[in-house]
Every structure is written in structure tokens, then in C-alpha cells.
């Protein structure tokens, strides 16, 4: 099996409500998302994507449309964060992304996988699948979700 990887970046704020250290404070990150797809190259002579697993521009478009643009420059907040949720709802036009889990790197990459996995699955009828997502919270810290 072959794999390809596309890297995208976005900025977002969050906080970890019960964290014992600094991450309980409101702060932000320059997140980096690496999308790794696995499959066999398209075998349709004369087709634009012949010889590719998926055109990198399509990988990017799907991720941006369904995840990156939705989270970029937003505040990722846990729906159970009773301190911050009421404050965010009072800010007119604020880009608040309410999540069912605390926005740790581990939970964010799992949520991202849940969103993106069905969108890439068997895209060309060639067995394509989302193999791994890697989400960097900082240049030296990341979480992986693998199928």
C-alpha cells in the first residue's frame, strides 16, 4: 500500500478546564494537521488523477471545507466548560466551536478523524482510506490517530 500526506495549518484558542498547570488558562496554538491517506493509485488512463492516490489539492479542499476553515481562528471549547461557555456566548459574532470533549490534542485529533474519515473513504472507488491524522499542538508536541 502507498501513502500520501498533506500538511495544513490553522490557529485556534482553547483551554483545558481542570488542568493543574498553565493549560487551564485561555491560550492559543498554531496547529499543524497532517493527513495521511493510504490506498492504490487510480488506474484510469487519460483521467486527471491517473497514477495518484488522490490529488493533493482535493485532499486540501476536503480538509479545509469540513474542518480547518471551521476551526481556524476559533475558540475550541468543551461543552461542559461551565466557566467559559457563558462568557463566549455573550460575545457577538464570536467564532466558538463547541466540542463534546475537552479540547486536548488527543481529543481534537480523534474528533478530526471522525469528521474526515468518511469524506476520504474510497473516494475514487480504489480503496482509498484515511490512515492517520497527526495534530501538532506545538512544534515538539503532537497526537496521532491511526485507523
Secondary structure by P-SEA (a helix, b strand, c coil): cbbbbbbbbbcccccccccccccccccccbbbbbbbbbcccccccccccccccccaaaaaaaaaaccccccccbbbbbccccccaaaaaaccccbbbbbcccccaaaaaaaaaaaccccccccccccccccbbbbbccccccccccc
